[in-house]
Amino acid sequence: YVKGQLHREDGPAVERDNQKEWYVKGQLHREDGPAVERDNQKAWYLHGRRHRATGPAVERANGKGEYWLSGERVTPRQFREQHAALVDALMRSVTPEKVSF
């Protein structure tokens, strides 16, 4: 806890009965994996909002998932379109450097 809020930067702030939750300043948050891990579900959060740019932000043990971007639920199609647009924008922003040997 920090100032009465769940907070831990080097691991889960909550660990109990097959459940782990990562919090920063009272908000579910983890940049390198799911912020919530349970027996039957994993969920990715950034700054308290469900978000995952590389796949479903909620993965269930039965194989079903939910796509979320910045706290907004999107369809798999919307996710693919937004992901493709992001990759395209990133690729256009990278300029090749001249390399000399």
N, C-alpha and C positions, 0 to 999 in steps of 0.2 A: 504494500500500500504506500502511496505517496499522497499526502494531503487528503486522506480518506478515500482515495480512488484506487481501484485495482491497477497495479503497475509493476511490470518487470521487463527488463530489456534483454536478459540473458537466458530466457526460457519461459515456460508457461507460468502465468500468475496463479492459475487454478489447476490443481491436479487431484482427482478423486475418481474412484471406481471406473476405470477405463475411459476417463474423460480428461482432456487437457484443453485449456483455453489461454490464449496469449492476449494480454491487455497492455496498452500504453496510455497513460493518463485517463484511465477509466473507459477507454474504448477498445473494442476488439480490434486487434491490429497485429499483422505479421507479414513481413515482406518476403520471407524465404520459404513459405509453405502455408498450409492451412492454419487459421487462427483458432479453429475449433476442431478437435479430433475426438470422435466417439466411436464406439464399436460399429455402428451402422452408418456413420456419416462423417464427412469432412467438409468444412466450409472455410472459404477464403474471405478475409476482410482486410480492408485498408482504412484506417482512421474511422472505424465504426460502421463502415458501409461495405456491404457485400460487393466484392470486386475480384475478378481474375481475368487478365488479358490473354492468357494462354490456354484456356479451356473452361469447363464448367466451374462456377464458383461454389457449387454444392454438388458433392459426389456421394451417392448412397451405395450401400453394400449390394443392393439389387441391380446395380449398373445404371440406374437412372440418375440424371443430373439436371441442374438448373444453371442457366447462363445469366450472369449479372455483370454489369459494367457501371462503376461509380454509384452503386446503390440502386440502380434501375434494372429490373428484370427484362431480359431480351430473349427473343426466340433464337434457336440455333442459326437460322438464316440471317437474322439481324446481326448476330455475333460474328458470323463468317464475313459478312459485308463490312462491318466496322473494323474487324481485324485486318482484312485485306486493304482497306483504305489507310489504316495506320501504318502497315508495312510499306505500302506504296509511298506514303508521305516521308517515312524515315529513309527509304532508299533514295528518294529525290533530294533529300537534304544532305546526303553524303556525297562529297566531291572527291574524285580520285586525286591523290597527291602524286606529283612527279617523283619518281624513284630513280636515283642515279647510283651506279655502281662504280 
